[in-house]
Amino acid sequence: MTEPQPQLSFTAFVLSLASTAAIHFGDLPDPISAESNLEGATQMIEILALLEQKTRGNLAAEEREVLNQVLYELRMRFVEVTSGSKRIIEP
């Protein structure tokens, strides 16, 4: 018999999407490719922005804070990448 999997929290879901964006930016190691993928990072930011829009008014304060902070940081990272700044985490 298999053990039941723990339920995924909203915060864990948001952080998972943010980690995927970081991989696309090249800030975290990609298990498949060492290349960055700006298009993939952009898509993750758009998904998180859509999630923020669709859940507005339905999140706990902590969930809303995490989502807003993640969106802010990813958007700032996008600006850094598109202006030629260095990566946050060096390999």
NORKAVEN-V607160 format. One record per residue. N is the residue number from 1. SS is DSSP state (hx for helix, st for strand, lp for the rest). OMEGA is omega in whole degrees, 0 to 359 (* if undefined). D_FIRST is the distance of its C-alpha to the first C-alpha in Angstrom with 2 decimals. Layout:
# NORKAVEN-V607160
N_SS_OMEGA_D_FIRST ; N_SS_OMEGA_D_FIRST
This chain:
# NORKAVEN-V607160
1_lp_180_0.00 ; 2_lp_179_3.82 ; 3_lp_178_6.69 ; 4_lp_178_9.38 ; 5_lp_177_12.36 ; 6_lp_181_15.58 ; 7_lp_179_18.17 ; 8_lp_178_20.96 ; 9_lp_178_24.26 ; 10_hx_180_27.53 ; 11_hx_178_28.96 ; 12_hx_178_26.15 ; 13_hx_180_26.61 ; 14_hx_180_30.37 ; 15_hx_176_30.09 ; 16_hx_177_27.87 ; 17_hx_178_30.60 ; 18_hx_177_33.24 ; 19_hx_177_31.64 ; 20_hx_177_31.70 ; 21_hx_179_35.37 ; 22_hx_176_36.08 ; 23_hx_179_34.73 ; 24_hx_177_36.99 ; 25_hx_184_39.90 ; 26_lp_181_39.32 ; 27_lp_175_38.86 ; 28_lp_181_35.39 ; 29_lp_176_34.53 ; 30_lp_182_33.24 ; 31_lp_183_30.55 ; 32_lp_186_32.15 ; 33_lp_178_35.83 ; 34_lp_184_38.24 ; 35_lp_175_40.31 ; 36_lp_183_40.56 ; 37_lp_184_40.15 ; 38_hx_178_42.35 ; 39_hx_178_41.58 ; 40_hx_178_37.83 ; 41_hx_178_38.60 ; 42_hx_179_40.93 ; 43_hx_179_38.36 ; 44_hx_177_35.87 ; 45_hx_178_38.72 ; 46_hx_178_39.49 ; 47_hx_179_35.90 ; 48_hx_177_35.89 ; 49_hx_176_39.35 ; 50_hx_178_38.23 ; 51_hx_178_35.28 ; 52_hx_181_37.82 ; 53_hx_185_40.14 ; 54_hx_181_37.64 ; 55_hx_182_36.10 ; 56_lp_180_39.50 ; 57_lp_183_39.88 ; 58_lp_183_36.20 ; 59_lp_171_34.93 ; 60_lp_183_34.92 ; 61_hx_181_37.67 ; 62_hx_179_35.38 ; 63_hx_180_33.61 ; 64_hx_179_37.05 ; 65_hx_180_38.39 ; 66_hx_181_35.66 ; 67_hx_180_36.09 ; 68_hx_180_39.88 ; 69_hx_179_39.90 ; 70_hx_179_37.62 ; 71_hx_179_39.84 ; 72_hx_182_42.96 ; 73_hx_179_41.87 ; 74_hx_177_40.75 ; 75_hx_177_43.99 ; 76_hx_178_46.02 ; 77_hx_177_44.22 ; 78_hx_179_45.07 ; 79_hx_179_48.71 ; 80_hx_183_48.66 ; 81_hx_183_47.26 ; 82_hx_176_49.65 ; 83_lp_174_52.57 ; 84_lp_180_51.78 ; 85_lp_180_50.55 ; 86_lp_176_48.49 ; 87_lp_180_44.70 ; 88_lp_182_43.24 ; 89_lp_179_41.12 ; 90_lp_179_42.86 ; 91_lp_*_40.85
